[in-house]
């Protein structure tokens, strides 16, 4: 789901083929950092504690760390790292905001948020 939707958005925004390839890779694997987060936290049906929220927030950096040393995936690594950063700088450990953010992480964030919303609605029954 993430890859197809992110790719469609990137195409609609006129992203060049090379950037679409990095976007598709990052969208496909951007959640790899969640392997560092215990499953019971990922599936917890109640509000997370501050510590649990920090673990979830850190998955973007963990995913970046997996890909950063692979030369062909460096743009994807940055997309993975930034996909939870917000335009206003809130919830941003790296101090990036506005035009300092790449477009691709903002694109990857769209299906990520959609999935979270769908999960929330499905959990509510």
C-alpha positions, 0 to 999 in steps of 0.5 A: 500500500505505502509504495503504490500510494507514495509512487502515485503521489510522486508521479502526480507531483512530477517527480523524476524517475530517479527520485521516484525509485528512491521514493518507492524504496523508502516507502516500501521499507520505511517501517524497518526501524519498527523491528526495534519496537516491541510488538506489544507496543506497536499493537497497544490499543490504549494511549502509549506512555512517554517511554513507549512513544519515544520508542515509536518515534525512534523507529525512523532513526533506526530505519535510517541507520540500517540503510545509511551506509548503502551507497545506492540507498542514501536518499532513501535512508534520508527519506526514512529518517525524515518521514515523521518530521512535520512542516512546523518542526514539531515532533522533530529530533533533527530540527528540520522544518519547512523547506529544510525537509525533502519532499519525499518524506512528506509523501511517504508520511501520507500513506503512513498516516492513512494506515494509522487512521484505518487501524484506529477506525478498525479498532473502534469497530 
